[in-house]
Amino acid sequence: MFGNNWRFVSESETAQGFLSFAIFVVALALAQPAWSTESRGPGRLHDDVISAGPHRGAALARDGARLLIVGGEGPDGHAGTVHVFDALTGQTRVLTDELTPRAHPAVVVFDDQLFVLGGEAGTGALDTVESVSLVDGAVTAWPALPSPRTAGRAVMHQGLLVVGGGDHGWGPLAVSHVFDPARGEWYQAPAVEGRLLGWQVQGDKLLALTEGRGGEVVRRRLSIRQHAFVGDSAVRTGCERLVVPVGEALFCVGGDGTARALGKKLQPLGDYGVVHIGAVGAGVRLLAGVAFVDLDGQVRWLRKSAR
């Protein structure tokens, strides 16, 4: 049926065949996303130190592809600087060194301005509010916080600045405040039940994320118009220690320091290995990764590439 087309293959041809197959396998492996011992998902894990600092207690904010490193504490005391790291060029520069020196401030970017609220400078919590122009680094003073606050969480929502969480130096702060930059006035917002982990903006909704029981994250919608929290939902994350909001995702840290990225539905997206986060909330999304401050005060950028 096949005709008389069969023939024996020589040893040289066999060697050439094995060589071609080996080249094919290597090429196929190179074409696939690389795996690393630090990552359990496809893509090589890059763990870059953006700034050695130390920046203990520094706050992080993002402006496009730029990471803003605000304040912190080092061997020389508290810093009043804002460092800018450009993720596209890999360059870092000082935007200003004229802020009130502080660590653990709340920060948020709005309309080409970086707002820096509260913090501490070794003498207790601060009520100082300043903004830094992202264009020329000029510092502007704003009306002080209604009460001193350190390690707070800030967010801009519909043109209003909302700050909550943290403490005033002698205990947690449940009350939140709203600032209207157009009027230069502060208003009191509803008290937050439980420890505030951070805020998330989903469309026209502003959600407060608080720590629940047994690793739960409780999400409550804040209605500024109704001056109340409207509804809540609890989602079990399996986190043993803390949850750090990072943009629309969460960074879950277990009791052993192992960190996981959690998406909008709070499902694990990948295991990033052992990551030691220094300050709760000191993390932001930066391109295809997460930037955070570790326990040593180093600012690190954890990201995955396609290979």
C-alpha positions in Angstrom: 0.0 0.0 0.0 2.8 2.4 0.8 5.0 1.3 -2.0 8.7 0.6 -1.8 9.7 3.9 -0.2 11.1 2.6 3.1 14.9 2.9 3.8 17.3 2.7 6.7 18.5 5.9 8.3 22.2 6.3 8.7 23.9 7.1 12.0 24.9 10.6 10.8 21.3 11.3 9.9 20.1 10.0 13.3 22.6 12.4 15.1 21.3 15.3 13.0 17.8 14.4 13.9 18.5 14.4 17.6 20.4 17.7 17.3 17.4 19.3 15.5 15.1 18.0 18.2 17.3 19.3 20.9 17.4 22.8 19.2 13.6 22.7 18.9 13.2 21.9 22.6 15.5 24.7 23.7 13.8 27.2 21.4 10.4 26.1 22.7 11.6 26.6 26.3 13.0 30.1 25.5 9.7 31.0 23.9 7.8 30.2 27.0 7.6 32.7 30.0 10.4 32.0 32.4 9.9 30.7 35.9 12.0 31.6 38.9 12.5 30.0 42.3 10.9 33.1 43.8 7.7 33.0 41.7 5.1 30.3 41.4 3.5 31.9 38.4 4.7 32.5 34.8 7.1 35.4 34.3 10.4 36.1 35.9 10.1 38.0 39.3 12.2 41.1 39.5 12.8 42.5 43.0 14.5 45.8 42.5 15.7 48.2 45.3 14.6 51.6 44.0 16.1 53.5 46.9 18.1 52.1 49.8 17.2 55.0 52.0 16.6 54.2 54.7 13.0 55.5 54.4 11.5 53.9 57.4 7.9 55.2 57.7 8.0 56.8 54.3 4.7 57.0 52.4 4.3 56.1 48.7 2.1 57.6 46.0 1.9 57.1 42.3 1.7 59.7 39.5 1.4 57.7 36.3 4.7 55.8 35.9 6.4 57.8 38.6 6.7 56.7 42.2 6.7 59.4 44.9 8.6 58.6 48.1 7.5 61.0 50.8 9.3 61.6 54.1 10.5 58.8 56.3 13.1 58.4 59.0 16.8 57.7 58.7 20.0 58.0 60.7 19.8 61.8 60.5 16.2 62.0 61.8 13.0 62.7 59.9 13.1 63.7 56.3 11.1 66.5 54.6 11.9 65.2 51.1 9.9 63.9 48.2 11.9 61.5 45.9 10.6 60.8 42.4 11.4 57.4 40.8 10.6 57.2 37.1 9.8 53.6 36.3 10.3 54.2 32.5 13.8 55.6 32.8 14.9 54.0 36.1 16.1 57.4 37.3 15.5 58.9 40.8 15.6 62.6 41.7 14.6 64.9 44.6 11.4 66.9 43.9 11.7 68.9 47.1 13.3 68.9 50.5 11.2 71.7 52.0 8.3 69.7 53.4 7.8 69.6 57.2 10.0 66.6 58.2 7.9 63.6 59.1 7.3 59.9 58.9 4.0 57.9 58.4 2.1 60.7 56.7 -1.1 60.1 54.6 -0.5 61.0 51.0 -2.6 61.4 47.9 -2.2 62.8 44.4 -4.7 65.2 43.0 -4.6 67.7 40.1 -0.8 67.9 39.7 -0.4 68.2 43.5 0.8 65.7 46.1 -1.1 66.3 49.4 0.8 65.3 52.5 -1.3 65.0 55.7 -0.2 64.6 59.3 2.4 62.0 60.3 4.9 62.1 63.2 8.2 63.7 63.8 9.4 62.2 67.1 7.3 64.6 69.2 3.9 63.1 68.5 1.3 63.1 65.8 1.2 66.2 63.4 -1.8 68.1 62.1 0.3 69.7 59.3 -1.2 69.6 55.8 1.0 70.6 52.8 0.9 70.0 49.1 3.8 69.7 46.6 3.6 70.7 43.0 4.5 67.8 40.8 5.6 70.3 38.1 8.1 72.5 40.0 8.2 71.1 43.6 6.7 74.2 45.2 5.3 73.6 48.7 2.0 75.1 49.7 0.5 75.1 53.3 -3.2 74.2 53.7 -5.5 74.4 56.7 -4.4 71.9 59.4 -6.2 68.6 60.1 -9.0 69.0 62.7 -7.0 66.6 64.9 -3.4 65.3 64.7 -3.1 62.1 62.8 -0.3 59.7 62.0 -0.4 56.6 59.8 -3.7 57.8 58.3 -5.2 56.7 54.9 -6.1 59.4 52.4 -8.0 59.3 49.1 -9.5 61.8 46.6 -13.1 61.2 45.7 -15.1 63.5 43.4 -12.9 66.4 44.1 -12.9 65.9 47.9 -10.0 64.7 50.1 -11.0 62.0 52.6 -8.7 61.0 55.4 -9.2 58.4 58.1 -7.6 55.7 60.2 -4.3 55.9 62.0 -4.0 57.4 65.5 -3.4 60.7 67.3 -0.5 59.5 69.3 -2.3 58.0 72.2 -4.8 55.7 70.6 -6.6 54.8 67.3 -8.7 57.4 65.5 -12.1 56.3 64.4 -13.3 59.6 63.1 -12.7 60.5 59.4 -12.5 64.0 57.9 -13.3 65.4 54.5 -11.4 68.4 53.0 -12.8 70.6 50.1 -9.7 72.1 48.4 -11.9 74.5 46.5 -13.2 76.1 49.7 -10.3 75.3 52.0 -12.6 73.8 54.6 -12.7 70.6 56.7 -15.8 68.6 57.5 -16.3 65.7 59.8 -17.2 62.3 58.2 -18.7 59.2 59.9 -16.6 57.2 62.3 -15.0 54.1 60.8 -15.7 50.9 62.8 -12.6 48.7 63.1 -9.0 49.4 62.0 -9.0 51.2 58.6 -6.8 49.4 56.1 -7.4 51.9 53.3 -9.8 53.2 50.7 -10.8 52.0 47.3 -12.6 54.0 44.6 -14.8 51.9 42.3 -16.5 54.2 39.8 -18.6 56.6 41.8 -18.3 54.5 44.9 -15.9 55.1 47.8 -15.3 52.0 49.9 -13.6 51.9 53.3 -11.7 48.7 53.9 -11.5 47.7 57.5 -10.0 44.7 59.4 -12.5 42.1 60.4 -12.2 38.9 62.4 -10.1 35.9 61.3 -8.5 37.5 58.3 -11.7 39.1 56.9 -11.7 42.4 55.1 -14.9 44.4 55.6 -15.9 46.8 52.8 -18.3 49.6 53.6 -19.5 52.2 51.2 -19.1 55.8 52.4 -21.9 58.2 51.4 -20.5 61.7 51.9 -23.9 63.2 51.0 -25.8 61.0 53.5 -23.0 61.4 56.0 -23.1 57.6 56.7 -21.7 54.3 55.7 -24.2 52.5 53.4 -24.1 48.7 53.6 -21.1 46.4 54.1 -19.8 43.1 53.0 -17.1 40.8 54.5 -14.7 38.7 52.5 -12.4 36.1 54.0 -8.9 36.5 52.6 -7.0 33.9 54.7 -4.5 36.6 55.7 -3.0 35.9 59.1 -1.5 39.3 59.8 -2.5 42.2 57.6 -3.9 43.4 54.3 -2.4 46.3 52.5 -4.6 48.0 49.9 -2.6 48.7 46.7 -4.7 50.5 44.2 -7.7 48.3 43.3 -5.9 45.2 44.5 -4.8 44.1 48.0 -1.5 42.9 49.3 -2.0 40.1 51.8 0.8 39.3 54.2 0.8 36.1 56.3 2.3 35.5 59.7 5.5 34.2 58.1 5.9 37.4 56.0 4.7 35.7 52.8 2.9 38.2 50.6 0.2 37.6 48.0 -1.5 39.9 45.5 -5.2 39.8 45.7 -7.5 41.1 42.9 -10.8 42.9 43.0 -12.5 39.7 44.0 -9.9 39.1 46.6 -8.6 36.0 44.9 -4.9 35.2 45.0 -3.2 36.3 41.7 0.3 35.1 42.5 2.6 34.2 45.4 5.5 36.6 45.6 7.5 34.6 48.1 8.7 36.2 51.4 8.2 39.9 51.4 8.8 42.0 54.5 6.6 45.1 54.4 7.6 47.8 56.8 4.5 50.0 57.1 0.9 49.1 56.6 -0.4 50.8 53.6 3.0 51.8 52.3 2.4 50.2 48.9 1.2 51.3 45.5 0.7 49.8 42.1 3.5 50.6 39.8 3.2 49.5 36.2 3.2 45.6 36.2 4.1 45.3 39.9 3.9 46.6 43.4 6.2 49.1 45.1 6.5 49.0 48.9 8.7 49.9 51.8 10.3 47.0 53.5 11.3 46.5 57.2 14.8 47.9 56.5 13.4 51.1 55.1 14.3 50.2 51.5 11.8 51.1 48.7 11.4 48.0 46.6 9.7 47.3 43.3 8.3 43.8 42.9 7.3 43.1 39.3 7.0 40.3 36.8 8.1 40.4 33.2 6.8 38.4 30.3 10.0 36.3 30.3 
